[in-house]
Amino acid sequence: MTCPSCGGELELQDDFFVLTCSHCESVLRIVMPEIPPAFMVRRKASQREAMFQLDRYCREQGLPFVSGAQVTPVSYPYWKLDAVALKVRHTTYEVETTDTDEAYDDSRTEEREFTAINLAPVSVTRLATQSTSGVPCSLGLRTDYLRMIPFSQESTEPDTTYYSVNVREDLARATAFKGVVEAGKIDYANAAKNSTEIFGSRASVIHFPYFRVDSVTPEGIRTFYIDGVTGKVSGSAEQTVDSPVLEMEDSSAVQFGALKVSLHRCGNCGVDLPATRSCVYQCHNCGRIAFLESHALLQPTLLSVIGTVKESTHFPFWSMQFAEEDQSALRKIFGGILMSDRIMVPAFKIRNTEAMYRLCKRMSAAAGRIEFAQIETLSPASAPATVSLREALTMVELLWHRDLAGREIRTNIDSGFNPISVQLAFVPFAKEQYFYVDAALKAVTFEAGALA
C-alpha cells in the first residue's frame, strides 16, 4: 500500500483510520470496503530451511527421508471472524445454613442459583477454500500478531499458487461460531437455560503461505505442508491410486474488498484535516462540518448543551431517540430513565464495559433535564468522537440483550432495539481530581482513569 500523494510505502498500525505519511507528511485516511477485505502474510521461511525442518520431522516420526520431491509454494485463504459473545451461565450450588433459634444448632443444606452474564471477544479463523487433508483448518491466535499486507495482484509472488475463496462468508460464520454457541450446553443440568449470542461480527480474508512437498512412496504419494512463516511441518496426507479426486468449487460468487487510501482533506476547500481519529471533523479554513460515516439513522446536525462552562471538556455522545411506542420497553431495560425518550451512548473510548454502561444510563436519565441546541461550529474543547455509530448501535443492542437475559419480564421487550433517529451531542464535563462531572446538572460523573 502506497501514499497517493508521493507513492511512498505505508505501514498500517492497529488504527485503521487516519495516518500520516512518513515520506511527505500528508494526512491520509484508510477507507474500509463494504465487503470483507483481504490480507496476505509474507513468506519468511526459505525453501532450504523448510526442507531441513522436513528432514527433522521425518526422523522424529520414523518416516523415510524425502528425496527428489516436488516443492510448490502455495497460499491458502482463511476467513477471520471477530465478534463479541454474550454468555449467560446458570450455576446451582449448595450452602450450609444453621438455625440458631432452636435449642440445638441444626444445620441444613440450601440450594441456590447463580447467574453470570459476561461479555467476551471472540476471534475465529476457518479455511476459506475446499478442505484439504494436511492443511490446518485454522490459524489459531497467530492472526493477532502476524504482520500482514493488503492483498493485491501487485503484491503476490509469481511462483506461488494462490487458492481461491470458495466458502461463502455466511457459511464460514455459521461453522466458526457454532462451537462457541454450543459451549454453553456442556453443563447438561442447565443446558436449557445457558445461552451464548454473537454480536458485531466482522469478517476478513487472510492468505497464508505454505510449502507443499509431494514425495513418491511405494503406497502412493505423501504430501507435506510446511508453514511458510516458521518453516515447520503443519500437516501431512497420503494419497493412493484409489483416492478420490476432489473437484474445485466455483469461486466466482465469492468476492472480497481492498483497503483504499485517500487524502484526509476537506471536501469543500481541500485543506488537510486534523490527523486525529474522529467520526466528525470541522475544517479550520472554511468551517465545513463533515461526518465520515453515513447511516440511515444519522442526522447531519450537531447538538450541544446550552450555557456551557468554558473550563470544561465537551465529550461527544450518540443521542438515539426512540419511537413513543418503544419508550416503555426502553425504560424497563434501562431502569431509572423515566423522563427520557433516548439513550445517550458515549462516542469516546472507555476502557471498561461496565463503566461505559453506567455512564450510558446516567446520561440517558439526565438527557430529559438537559437543554440542547443545534450548533454550527465545534468548540476547541470538543473531544474527538472515536466510537463510530455502527459500534455504538452494536454495543447498545448487546447491552439490551444482556439486561434482558437477567430479567423475567418479557412483555413488550422482545421487540428489540429500534431507534428512529441519531444525533451527535456534546456535553461539557469539568475535571475534579479523579472524576469528570457534567457542567450542566453536576449530577453525572465518570472516572478520569476510564478514558482509553
Secondary structure, 3 states (H helix, E strand, C coil): CECCCCCCECCCCCCCCEEECCCCCCEEEEECCCCCEEEEECCCCCHHHHHHHHHHHHHHHCCCCCCCCEEEEEEEEEEEEEEEEEEEEEEEEEEEEEECCCCCCEEEEEEEEEEEEEEEEEEEEEECCCCCCCCCCCCHHHHHCCCEEECCHHHCCCCCEECCCCCCHHHHHHHHHHHHHHHHHCCHHHCCCCEEEEEEEEEEEEEEEEEEEEEEECCEEEEEEEECCCCCEEEEEEECCCCCCCCCCCCCCCCCECCEEEECECCCCCCECCCCCCCEEECCCCCCEEECCCCCCEEEEEEEECCCCCCCEEEEEEEEEECHHHHHHHHHHCCCCCCCCEEEEECCCECCHHHHHHHHHHHHHHHHHCCEEEECCCCCCECCCCCCHHHHHHHHHHHHHHHHHCCCCCCCCCCCCCEEEEEEEEEEEEEECCEEEECCCCCCEEEHHHEC
